[in-house]
Structures are given as C-alpha cells and as structure tokens.
Amino acid sequence: MKTAIYLFLLILFGCTPTSVSPGMTFLQSLNQYRQGVAQLEDKPERWPDRQAMGESLKTQYAYTIGPSAEFAQLVGSGP
C-alpha cells in the first residue's frame, strides 16, 4: 500500500507542468535553423528548403516572442 501511494505521488509531482521561457524556445529553434543552413550551404539546388526553414523560423519567432517589424526586416520580409 505504501509503495502505491509513493508511486502515485511520484507520478503526480513528476508530471506537473514547468514553466518554459519563450526566449529559450526560440533559441532552440534558432540553433536548429543554423544547423540546417550549415548542412545545405554547399547545395544550391536545395535553396527552396533553406527558404522554407527561414519562414519556419519567422513563424516560430512570432509565436514565441511576438510580432516584430524589426525582426521581419532583419530576416528579409516587410513589416
């Protein structure tokens, strides 16, 4: 019986949500983008894939940090 209670408490407290920083989430996306671009930099035929990765990064930024005209201008799209 004691083991069942301890197991229940372990599951209950082990599965509680933790706070995640939006900045760290975006940093992870940025690192993945850099790795992807590094893999594709010598392959001009894969340019559409690089563009798609850039669009994905912009979308991730908008969802995690918020819309920003400065960021959009930095990555090449209009405000």
PDB file of N, CA, C and O in Angstrom, chain B, residues numbered from 101:
ATOM      1  N   MET B 101       0.826  -1.197   0.000  1.00  0.00           N
ATOM      2  CA  MET B 101       0.000   0.000   0.000  1.00  0.00           C
ATOM      3  C   MET B 101       0.870   1.262   0.000  1.00  0.00           C
ATOM      4  O   MET B 101       0.588   2.223  -0.716  1.00  0.00           O
ATOM      5  N   LYS B 102       1.944   1.242   0.824  1.00  0.00           N
ATOM      6  CA  LYS B 102       2.836   2.395   0.872  1.00  0.00           C
ATOM      7  C   LYS B 102       3.486   2.643  -0.487  1.00  0.00           C
ATOM      8  O   LYS B 102       3.632   3.785  -0.921  1.00  0.00           O
ATOM      9  N   THR B 103       3.865   1.576  -1.137  1.00  0.00           N
ATOM     10  CA  THR B 103       4.506   1.698  -2.441  1.00  0.00           C
ATOM     11  C   THR B 103       3.561   2.331  -3.453  1.00  0.00           C
ATOM     12  O   THR B 103       3.980   3.149  -4.273  1.00  0.00           O
ATOM     13  N   ALA B 104       2.300   1.959  -3.398  1.00  0.00           N
ATOM     14  CA  ALA B 104       1.316   2.526  -4.322  1.00  0.00           C
ATOM     15  C   ALA B 104       1.142   4.020  -4.084  1.00  0.00           C
ATOM     16  O   ALA B 104       1.012   4.792  -5.034  1.00  0.00           O
ATOM     17  N   ILE B 105       1.140   4.425  -2.834  1.00  0.00           N
ATOM     18  CA  ILE B 105       0.998   5.855  -2.516  1.00  0.00           C
ATOM     19  C   ILE B 105       2.223   6.619  -3.010  1.00  0.00           C
ATOM     20  O   ILE B 105       2.094   7.682  -3.616  1.00  0.00           O
ATOM     21  N   TYR B 106       3.406   6.077  -2.751  1.00  0.00           N
ATOM     22  CA  TYR B 106       4.625   6.736  -3.216  1.00  0.00           C
ATOM     23  C   TYR B 106       4.672   6.817  -4.742  1.00  0.00           C
ATOM     24  O   TYR B 106       5.081   7.828  -5.312  1.00  0.00           O
ATOM     25  N   LEU B 107       4.255   5.758  -5.376  1.00  0.00           N
ATOM     26  CA  LEU B 107       4.216   5.747  -6.835  1.00  0.00           C
ATOM     27  C   LEU B 107       3.237   6.790  -7.362  1.00  0.00           C
ATOM     28  O   LEU B 107       3.537   7.490  -8.330  1.00  0.00           O
ATOM     29  N   PHE B 108       2.069   6.899  -6.733  1.00  0.00           N
ATOM     30  CA  PHE B 108       1.081   7.895  -7.129  1.00  0.00           C
ATOM     31  C   PHE B 108       1.640   9.307  -6.967  1.00  0.00           C
ATOM     32  O   PHE B 108       1.485  10.146  -7.854  1.00  0.00           O
ATOM     33  N   LEU B 109       2.292   9.567  -5.827  1.00  0.00           N
ATOM     34  CA  LEU B 109       2.865  10.898  -5.594  1.00  0.00           C
ATOM     35  C   LEU B 109       3.995  11.200  -6.580  1.00  0.00           C
ATOM     36  O   LEU B 109       4.131  12.329  -7.050  1.00  0.00           O
ATOM     37  N   LEU B 110       4.790  10.196  -6.883  1.00  0.00           N
ATOM     38  CA  LEU B 110       5.863  10.384  -7.851  1.00  0.00           C
ATOM     39  C   LEU B 110       5.311  10.753  -9.221  1.00  0.00           C
ATOM     40  O   LEU B 110       5.820  11.660  -9.880  1.00  0.00           O
ATOM     41  N   ILE B 111       4.280  10.055  -9.641  1.00  0.00           N
ATOM     42  CA  ILE B 111       3.656  10.352 -10.930  1.00  0.00           C
ATOM     43  C   ILE B 111       2.992  11.723 -10.902  1.00  0.00           C
ATOM     44  O   ILE B 111       3.107  12.490 -11.858  1.00  0.00           O
ATOM     45  N   LEU B 112       2.304  12.030  -9.815  1.00  0.00           N
ATOM     46  CA  LEU B 112       1.606  13.315  -9.704  1.00  0.00           C
ATOM     47  C   LEU B 112       2.579  14.486  -9.773  1.00  0.00           C
ATOM     48  O   LEU B 112       2.370  15.424 -10.543  1.00  0.00           O
ATOM     49  N   PHE B 113       3.635  14.437  -8.978  1.00  0.00           N
ATOM     50  CA  PHE B 113       4.573  15.557  -8.951  1.00  0.00           C
ATOM     51  C   PHE B 113       5.593  15.501 -10.084  1.00  0.00           C
ATOM     52  O   PHE B 113       6.185  16.521 -10.436  1.00  0.00           O
ATOM     53  N   GLY B 114       5.799  14.339 -10.647  1.00  0.00           N
ATOM     54  CA  GLY B 114       6.718  14.218 -11.771  1.00  0.00           C
ATOM     55  C   GLY B 114       6.134  14.730 -13.071  1.00  0.00           C
ATOM     56  O   GLY B 114       6.874  15.050 -14.001  1.00  0.00           O
ATOM     57  N   CYS B 115       4.824  14.810 -13.148  1.00  0.00           N
ATOM     58  CA  CYS B 115       4.156  15.226 -14.381  1.00  0.00           C
ATOM     59  C   CYS B 115       3.610  16.644 -14.304  1.00  0.00           C
ATOM     60  O   CYS B 115       2.869  17.063 -15.193  1.00  0.00           O
ATOM     61  N   THR B 116       3.956  17.384 -13.274  1.00  0.00           N
ATOM     62  CA  THR B 116       3.447  18.744 -13.181  1.00  0.00           C
ATOM     63  C   THR B 116       4.125  19.604 -14.232  1.00  0.00           C
ATOM     64  O   THR B 116       5.309  19.427 -14.520  1.00  0.00           O
ATOM     65  N   PRO B 117       3.384  20.523 -14.796  1.00  0.00           N
ATOM     66  CA  PRO B 117       3.968  21.370 -15.841  1.00  0.00           C
ATOM     67  C   PRO B 117       5.007  22.320 -15.256  1.00  0.00           C
ATOM     68  O   PRO B 117       4.852  22.828 -14.145  1.00  0.00           O
ATOM     69  N   THR B 118       6.049  22.545 -16.010  1.00  0.00           N
ATOM     70  CA  THR B 118       7.070  23.505 -15.614  1.00  0.00           C
ATOM     71  C   THR B 118       6.994  24.695 -16.551  1.00  0.00           C
ATOM     72  O   THR B 118       6.528  24.583 -17.685  1.00  0.00           O
ATOM     73  N   SER B 119       7.447  25.811 -16.075  1.00  0.00           N
ATOM     74  CA  SER B 119       7.414  26.990 -16.934  1.00  0.00           C
ATOM     75  C   SER B 119       8.578  26.916 -17.923  1.00  0.00           C
ATOM     76  O   SER B 119       9.680  26.491 -17.579  1.00  0.00           O
ATOM     77  N   VAL B 120       8.311  27.334 -19.137  1.00  0.00           N
ATOM     78  CA  VAL B 120       9.314  27.324 -20.196  1.00  0.00           C
ATOM     79  C   VAL B 120       9.449  28.748 -20.705  1.00  0.00           C
ATOM     80  O   VAL B 120       8.455  29.420 -20.980  1.00  0.00           O
ATOM     81  N   SER B 121      10.663  29.191 -20.826  1.00  0.00           N
ATOM     82  CA  SER B 121      10.923  30.542 -21.295  1.00  0.00           C
ATOM     83  C   SER B 121      10.715  30.636 -22.807  1.00  0.00           C
ATOM     84  O   SER B 121      11.268  29.826 -23.551  1.00  0.00           O
ATOM     85  N   PRO B 122       9.932  31.602 -23.272  1.00  0.00           N
ATOM     86  CA  PRO B 122       9.773  31.777 -24.722  1.00  0.00           C
ATOM     87  C   PRO B 122      11.108  32.061 -25.414  1.00  0.00           C
ATOM     88  O   PRO B 122      11.336  31.629 -26.543  1.00  0.00           O
ATOM     89  N   GLY B 123      11.976  32.784 -24.730  1.00  0.00           N
ATOM     90  CA  GLY B 123      13.277  33.083 -25.312  1.00  0.00           C
ATOM     91  C   GLY B 123      14.116  31.838 -25.534  1.00  0.00           C
ATOM     92  O   GLY B 123      14.784  31.709 -26.559  1.00  0.00           O
ATOM     93  N   MET B 124      14.083  30.923 -24.580  1.00  0.00           N
ATOM     94  CA  MET B 124      14.836  29.679 -24.728  1.00  0.00           C
ATOM     95  C   MET B 124      14.232  28.797 -25.816  1.00  0.00           C
ATOM     96  O   MET B 124      14.955  28.104 -26.533  1.00  0.00           O
ATOM     97  N   THR B 125      12.912  28.825 -25.935  1.00  0.00           N
ATOM     98  CA  THR B 125      12.258  28.069 -27.002  1.00  0.00           C
ATOM     99  C   THR B 125      12.713  28.588 -28.359  1.00  0.00           C
ATOM    100  O   THR B 125      13.020  27.806 -29.259  1.00  0.00           O
ATOM    101  N   PHE B 126      12.755  29.915 -28.504  1.00  0.00           N
ATOM    102  CA  PHE B 126      13.202  30.495 -29.769  1.00  0.00           C
ATOM    103  C   PHE B 126      14.680  30.219 -30.011  1.00  0.00           C
ATOM    104  O   PHE B 126      15.086  29.975 -31.147  1.00  0.00           O
ATOM    105  N   LEU B 127      15.485  30.256 -28.959  1.00  0.00           N
ATOM    106  CA  LEU B 127      16.910  29.972 -29.108  1.00  0.00           C
ATOM    107  C   LEU B 127      17.124  28.557 -29.641  1.00  0.00           C
ATOM    108  O   LEU B 127      18.002  28.333 -30.474  1.00  0.00           O
ATOM    109  N   GLN B 128      16.335  27.613 -29.169  1.00  0.00           N
ATOM    110  CA  GLN B 128      16.427  26.240 -29.677  1.00  0.00           C
ATOM    111  C   GLN B 128      16.069  26.202 -31.166  1.00  0.00           C
ATOM    112  O   GLN B 128      16.727  25.517 -31.948  1.00  0.00           O
ATOM    113  N   SER B 129      15.029  26.937 -31.552  1.00  0.00           N
ATOM    114  CA  SER B 129      14.643  26.998 -32.967  1.00  0.00           C
ATOM    115  C   SER B 129      15.748  27.631 -33.806  1.00  0.00           C
ATOM    116  O   SER B 129      16.025  27.183 -34.918  1.00  0.00           O
ATOM    117  N   LEU B 130      16.371  28.664 -33.274  1.00  0.00           N
ATOM    118  CA  LEU B 130      17.459  29.335 -33.982  1.00  0.00           C
ATOM    119  C   LEU B 130      18.652  28.399 -34.165  1.00  0.00           C
ATOM    120  O   LEU B 130      19.278  28.392 -35.224  1.00  0.00           O
ATOM    121  N   ASN B 131      18.964  27.619 -33.149  1.00  0.00           N
ATOM    122  CA  ASN B 131      20.062  26.651 -33.265  1.00  0.00           C
ATOM    123  C   ASN B 131      19.757  25.593 -34.318  1.00  0.00           C
ATOM    124  O   ASN B 131      20.640  25.211 -35.086  1.00  0.00           O
ATOM    125  N   GLN B 132      18.518  25.120 -34.362  1.00  0.00           N
ATOM    126  CA  GLN B 132      18.131  24.140 -35.380  1.00  0.00           C
ATOM    127  C   GLN B 132      18.223  24.753 -36.778  1.00  0.00           C
ATOM    128  O   GLN B 132      18.646  24.089 -37.725  1.00  0.00           O
ATOM    129  N   TYR B 133      17.826  26.015 -36.902  1.00  0.00           N
ATOM    130  CA  TYR B 133      17.911  26.708 -38.190  1.00  0.00           C
ATOM    131  C   TYR B 133      19.368  26.800 -38.647  1.00  0.00           C
ATOM    132  O   TYR B 133      19.679  26.517 -39.804  1.00  0.00           O
ATOM    133  N   ARG B 134      20.250  27.194 -37.745  1.00  0.00           N
ATOM    134  CA  ARG B 134      21.671  27.315 -38.086  1.00  0.00           C
ATOM    135  C   ARG B 134      22.254  25.976 -38.527  1.00  0.00           C
ATOM    136  O   ARG B 134      23.024  25.918 -39.485  1.00  0.00           O
ATOM    137  N   GLN B 135      21.890  24.910 -37.834  1.00  0.00           N
ATOM    138  CA  GLN B 135      22.384  23.582 -38.212  1.00  0.00           C
ATOM    139  C   GLN B 135      21.875  23.189 -39.597  1.00  0.00           C
ATOM    140  O   GLN B 135      22.619  22.636 -40.407  1.00  0.00           O
ATOM    141  N   GLY B 136      20.616  23.476 -39.856  1.00  0.00           N
ATOM    142  CA  GLY B 136      20.042  23.145 -41.158  1.00  0.00           C
ATOM    143  C   GLY B 136      20.683  23.918 -42.287  1.00  0.00           C
ATOM    144  O   GLY B 136      20.958  23.358 -43.348  1.00  0.00           O
ATOM    145  N   VAL B 137      20.926  25.201 -42.073  1.00  0.00           N
ATOM    146  CA  VAL B 137      21.566  26.030 -43.099  1.00  0.00           C
ATOM    147  C   VAL B 137      23.000  25.564 -43.326  1.00  0.00           C
ATOM    148  O   VAL B 137      23.470  25.539 -44.464  1.00  0.00           O
ATOM    149  N   ALA B 138      23.692  25.199 -42.262  1.00  0.00           N
ATOM    150  CA  ALA B 138      25.069  24.716 -42.406  1.00  0.00           C
ATOM    151  C   ALA B 138      25.113  23.440 -43.250  1.00  0.00           C
ATOM    152  O   ALA B 138      26.051  23.240 -44.021  1.00  0.00           O
ATOM    153  N   GLN B 139      24.119  22.588 -43.108  1.00  0.00           N
ATOM    154  CA  GLN B 139      24.082  21.356 -43.894  1.00  0.00           C
ATOM    155  C   GLN B 139      23.772  21.628 -45.363  1.00  0.00           C
ATOM    156  O   GLN B 139      24.201  20.875 -46.237  1.00  0.00           O
ATOM    157  N   LEU B 140      23.032  22.698 -45.636  1.00  0.00           N
ATOM    158  CA  LEU B 140      22.587  22.974 -47.003  1.00  0.00           C
ATOM    159  C   LEU B 140      23.404  24.049 -47.715  1.00  0.00           C
ATOM    160  O   LEU B 140      23.114  24.355 -48.872  1.00  0.00           O
ATOM    161  N   GLU B 141      24.412  24.633 -47.071  1.00  0.00           N
ATOM    162  CA  GLU B 141      25.085  25.784 -47.658  1.00  0.00           C
ATOM    163  C   GLU B 141      25.840  25.466 -48.944  1.00  0.00           C
ATOM    164  O   GLU B 141      26.018  26.359 -49.773  1.00  0.00           O
ATOM    165  N   ASP B 142      26.278  24.258 -49.138  1.00  0.00           N
ATOM    166  CA  ASP B 142      27.005  23.905 -50.360  1.00  0.00           C
ATOM    167  C   ASP B 142      26.109  23.263 -51.408  1.00  0.00           C
ATOM    168  O   ASP B 142      26.609  22.681 -52.371  1.00  0.00           O
ATOM    169  N   LYS B 143      24.810  23.359 -51.241  1.00  0.00           N
ATOM    170  CA  LYS B 143      23.872  22.712 -52.166  1.00  0.00           C
ATOM    171  C   LYS B 143      22.877  23.741 -52.700  1.00  0.00           C
ATOM    172  O   LYS B 143      21.793  23.895 -52.137  1.00  0.00           O
ATOM    173  N   PRO B 144      23.230  24.450 -53.779  1.00  0.00           N
ATOM    174  CA  PRO B 144      22.334  25.484 -54.302  1.00  0.00           C
ATOM    175  C   PRO B 144      20.986  24.940 -54.764  1.00  0.00           C
ATOM    176  O   PRO B 144      20.002  25.678 -54.786  1.00  0.00           O
ATOM    177  N   GLU B 145      20.926  23.678 -55.127  1.00  0.00           N
ATOM    178  CA  GLU B 145      19.645  23.106 -55.561  1.00  0.00           C
ATOM    179  C   GLU B 145      18.660  22.962 -54.401  1.00  0.00           C
ATOM    180  O   GLU B 145      17.472  22.727 -54.625  1.00  0.00           O
ATOM    181  N   ARG B 146      19.137  23.098 -53.181  1.00  0.00           N
ATOM    182  CA  ARG B 146      18.268  22.985 -52.004  1.00  0.00           C
ATOM    183  C   ARG B 146      17.839  24.361 -51.481  1.00  0.00           C
ATOM    184  O   ARG B 146      17.371  24.470 -50.347  1.00  0.00           O
ATOM    185  N   TRP B 147      17.992  25.404 -52.292  1.00  0.00           N
ATOM    186  CA  TRP B 147      17.624  26.756 -51.885  1.00  0.00           C
ATOM    187  C   TRP B 147      16.178  26.849 -51.403  1.00  0.00           C
ATOM    188  O   TRP B 147      15.932  27.515 -50.398  1.00  0.00           O
ATOM    189  N   PRO B 148      15.208  26.217 -52.066  1.00  0.00           N
ATOM    190  CA  PRO B 148      13.830  26.286 -51.552  1.00  0.00           C
ATOM    191  C   PRO B 148      13.692  25.726 -50.131  1.00  0.00           C
ATOM    192  O   PRO B 148      12.870  26.203 -49.349  1.00  0.00           O
ATOM    193  N   ASP B 149      14.491  24.724 -49.805  1.00  0.00           N
ATOM    194  CA  ASP B 149      14.455  24.182 -48.442  1.00  0.00           C
ATOM    195  C   ASP B 149      14.969  25.204 -47.435  1.00  0.00           C
ATOM    196  O   ASP B 149      14.433  25.322 -46.333  1.00  0.00           O
ATOM    197  N   ARG B 150      16.006  25.939 -47.815  1.00  0.00           N
ATOM    198  CA  ARG B 150      16.532  26.984 -46.922  1.00  0.00           C
ATOM    199  C   ARG B 150      15.505  28.090 -46.729  1.00  0.00           C
ATOM    200  O   ARG B 150      15.348  28.609 -45.624  1.00  0.00           O
ATOM    201  N   GLN B 151      14.802  28.456 -47.807  1.00  0.00           N
ATOM    202  CA  GLN B 151      13.769  29.482 -47.686  1.00  0.00           C
ATOM    203  C   GLN B 151      12.648  29.007 -46.773  1.00  0.00           C
ATOM    204  O   GLN B 151      12.136  29.782 -45.965  1.00  0.00           O
ATOM    205  N   ALA B 152      12.265  27.748 -46.895  1.00  0.00           N
ATOM    206  CA  ALA B 152      11.208  27.199 -46.039  1.00  0.00           C
ATOM    207  C   ALA B 152      11.650  27.190 -44.578  1.00  0.00           C
ATOM    208  O   ALA B 152      10.843  27.446 -43.684  1.00  0.00           O
ATOM    209  N   MET B 153      12.918  26.898 -44.333  1.00  0.00           N
ATOM    210  CA  MET B 153      13.421  26.925 -42.957  1.00  0.00           C
ATOM    211  C   MET B 153      13.392  28.345 -42.401  1.00  0.00           C
ATOM    212  O   MET B 153      13.096  28.545 -41.224  1.00  0.00           O
ATOM    213  N   GLY B 154      13.698  29.331 -43.241  1.00  0.00           N
ATOM    214  CA  GLY B 154      13.641  30.727 -42.810  1.00  0.00           C
ATOM    215  C   GLY B 154      12.224  31.154 -42.469  1.00  0.00           C
ATOM    216  O   GLY B 154      12.003  31.849 -41.477  1.00  0.00           O
ATOM    217  N   GLU B 155      11.272  30.744 -43.281  1.00  0.00           N
ATOM    218  CA  GLU B 155       9.867  31.065 -42.998  1.00  0.00           C
ATOM    219  C   GLU B 155       9.414  30.401 -41.700  1.00  0.00           C
ATOM    220  O   GLU B 155       8.670  30.990 -40.917  1.00  0.00           O
ATOM    221  N   SER B 156       9.865  29.187 -41.486  1.00  0.00           N
ATOM    222  CA  SER B 156       9.531  28.476 -40.255  1.00  0.00           C
ATOM    223  C   SER B 156      10.108  29.201 -39.042  1.00  0.00           C
ATOM    224  O   SER B 156       9.453  29.299 -38.004  1.00  0.00           O
ATOM    225  N   LEU B 157      11.325  29.706 -39.172  1.00  0.00           N
ATOM    226  CA  LEU B 157      11.948  30.449 -38.078  1.00  0.00           C
ATOM    227  C   LEU B 157      11.172  31.730 -37.781  1.00  0.00           C
ATOM    228  O   LEU B 157      10.972  32.078 -36.618  1.00  0.00           O
ATOM    229  N   LYS B 158      10.736  32.430 -38.824  1.00  0.00           N
ATOM    230  CA  LYS B 158       9.947  33.652 -38.616  1.00  0.00           C
ATOM    231  C   LYS B 158       8.636  33.344 -37.910  1.00  0.00           C
ATOM    232  O   LYS B 158       8.206  34.093 -37.034  1.00  0.00           O
ATOM    233  N   THR B 159       8.002  32.245 -38.291  1.00  0.00           N
ATOM    234  CA  THR B 159       6.750  31.851 -37.647  1.00  0.00           C
ATOM    235  C   THR B 159       6.991  31.508 -36.186  1.00  0.00           C
ATOM    236  O   THR B 159       6.215  31.905 -35.317  1.00  0.00           O
ATOM    237  N   GLN B 160       8.058  30.774 -35.914  1.00  0.00           N
ATOM    238  CA  GLN B 160       8.392  30.411 -34.533  1.00  0.00           C
ATOM    239  C   GLN B 160       8.634  31.660 -33.700  1.00  0.00           C
ATOM    240  O   GLN B 160       8.200  31.729 -32.550  1.00  0.00           O
ATOM    241  N   TYR B 161       9.323  32.648 -34.265  1.00  0.00           N
ATOM    242  CA  TYR B 161       9.574  33.895 -33.549  1.00  0.00           C
ATOM    243  C   TYR B 161       8.261  34.598 -33.224  1.00  0.00           C
ATOM    244  O   TYR B 161       8.066  35.073 -32.105  1.00  0.00           O
ATOM    245  N   ALA B 162       7.375  34.662 -34.190  1.00  0.00           N
ATOM    246  CA  ALA B 162       6.096  35.346 -33.976  1.00  0.00           C
ATOM    247  C   ALA B 162       5.279  34.669 -32.883  1.00  0.00           C
ATOM    248  O   ALA B 162       4.613  35.348 -32.102  1.00  0.00           O
ATOM    249  N   TYR B 163       5.320  33.345 -32.815  1.00  0.00           N
ATOM    250  CA  TYR B 163       4.549  32.625 -31.795  1.00  0.00           C
ATOM    251  C   TYR B 163       5.185  32.689 -30.413  1.00  0.00           C
ATOM    252  O   TYR B 163       4.469  32.774 -29.415  1.00  0.00           O
ATOM    253  N   THR B 164       6.512  32.649 -30.330  1.00  0.00           N
ATOM    254  CA  THR B 164       7.153  32.600 -29.018  1.00  0.00           C
ATOM    255  C   THR B 164       7.437  33.978 -28.441  1.00  0.00           C
ATOM    256  O   THR B 164       7.216  34.199 -27.250  1.00  0.00           O
ATOM    257  N   ILE B 165       7.916  34.901 -29.246  1.00  0.00           N
ATOM    258  CA  ILE B 165       8.299  36.220 -28.762  1.00  0.00           C
ATOM    259  C   ILE B 165       7.209  37.252 -29.039  1.00  0.00           C
ATOM    260  O   ILE B 165       6.913  38.095 -28.193  1.00  0.00           O
ATOM    261  N   GLY B 166       6.624  37.180 -30.210  1.00  0.00           N
ATOM    262  CA  GLY B 166       5.603  38.136 -30.614  1.00  0.00           C
ATOM    263  C   GLY B 166       6.005  38.781 -31.925  1.00  0.00           C
ATOM    264  O   GLY B 166       7.173  38.740 -32.311  1.00  0.00           O
ATOM    265  N   PRO B 167       5.042  39.374 -32.609  1.00  0.00           N
ATOM    266  CA  PRO B 167       5.357  40.005 -33.890  1.00  0.00           C
ATOM    267  C   PRO B 167       6.310  41.192 -33.705  1.00  0.00           C
ATOM    268  O   PRO B 167       6.197  41.951 -32.742  1.00  0.00           O
ATOM    269  N   SER B 168       7.231  41.334 -34.630  1.00  0.00           N
ATOM    270  CA  SER B 168       8.208  42.413 -34.548  1.00  0.00           C
ATOM    271  C   SER B 168       8.575  42.864 -35.955  1.00  0.00           C
ATOM    272  O   SER B 168       9.047  42.069 -36.768  1.00  0.00           O
ATOM    273  N   ALA B 169       8.357  44.134 -36.235  1.00  0.00           N
ATOM    274  CA  ALA B 169       8.716  44.684 -37.544  1.00  0.00           C
ATOM    275  C   ALA B 169      10.233  44.645 -37.741  1.00  0.00           C
ATOM    276  O   ALA B 169      10.710  44.423 -38.853  1.00  0.00           O
ATOM    277  N   GLU B 170      10.995  44.861 -36.653  1.00  0.00           N
ATOM    278  CA  GLU B 170      12.450  44.853 -36.752  1.00  0.00           C
ATOM    279  C   GLU B 170      12.972  43.467 -37.122  1.00  0.00           C
ATOM    280  O   GLU B 170      13.858  43.335 -37.965  1.00  0.00           O
ATOM    281  N   PHE B 171      12.420  42.441 -36.490  1.00  0.00           N
ATOM    282  CA  PHE B 171      12.862  41.079 -36.805  1.00  0.00           C
ATOM    283  C   PHE B 171      12.476  40.717 -38.228  1.00  0.00           C
ATOM    284  O   PHE B 171      13.272  40.115 -38.949  1.00  0.00           O
ATOM    285  N   ALA B 172      11.274  41.074 -38.642  1.00  0.00           N
ATOM    286  CA  ALA B 172      10.831  40.778 -40.003  1.00  0.00           C
ATOM    287  C   ALA B 172      11.733  41.468 -41.020  1.00  0.00           C
ATOM    288  O   ALA B 172      12.064  40.883 -42.051  1.00  0.00           O
ATOM    289  N   GLN B 173      12.132  42.702 -40.739  1.00  0.00           N
ATOM    290  CA  GLN B 173      13.024  43.421 -41.641  1.00  0.00           C
ATOM    291  C   GLN B 173      14.415  42.778 -41.648  1.00  0.00           C
ATOM    292  O   GLN B 173      15.061  42.705 -42.693  1.00  0.00           O
ATOM    293  N   LEU B 174      14.868  42.320 -40.497  1.00  0.00           N
ATOM    294  CA  LEU B 174      16.176  41.692 -40.393  1.00  0.00           C
ATOM    295  C   LEU B 174      16.261  40.417 -41.220  1.00  0.00           C
ATOM    296  O   LEU B 174      17.286  40.152 -41.846  1.00  0.00           O
ATOM    297  N   VAL B 175      15.195  39.629 -41.226  1.00  0.00           N
ATOM    298  CA  VAL B 175      15.228  38.366 -41.964  1.00  0.00           C
ATOM    299  C   VAL B 175      14.704  38.506 -43.381  1.00  0.00           C
ATOM    300  O   VAL B 175      14.602  37.509 -44.096  1.00  0.00           O
ATOM    301  N   GLY B 176      14.370  39.712 -43.804  1.00  0.00           N
ATOM    302  CA  GLY B 176      14.106  39.938 -45.210  1.00  0.00           C
ATOM    303  C   GLY B 176      12.666  40.065 -45.638  1.00  0.00           C
ATOM    304  O   GLY B 176      12.395  40.038 -46.839  1.00  0.00           O
ATOM    305  N   SER B 177      11.735  40.202 -44.732  1.00  0.00           N
ATOM    306  CA  SER B 177      10.353  40.433 -45.154  1.00  0.00           C
ATOM    307  C   SER B 177       9.929  41.812 -44.683  1.00  0.00           C
ATOM    308  O   SER B 177      10.545  42.388 -43.786  1.00  0.00           O
ATOM    309  N   GLY B 178       8.910  42.319 -45.272  1.00  0.00           N
ATOM    310  CA  GLY B 178       8.425  43.646 -44.916  1.00  0.00           C
ATOM    311  C   GLY B 178       7.747  43.660 -43.565  1.00  0.00           C
ATOM    312  O   GLY B 178       7.431  42.603 -43.019  1.00  0.00           O
ATOM    313  N   PRO B 179       7.516  44.860 -43.006  1.00  0.00           N
ATOM    314  CA  PRO B 179       6.868  44.970 -41.689  1.00  0.00           C
ATOM    315  C   PRO B 179       5.425  44.544 -41.694  1.00  0.00           C
ATOM    316  O   PRO B 179       4.765  44.586 -40.655  1.00  0.00           O
TER     317      PRO B 179
END
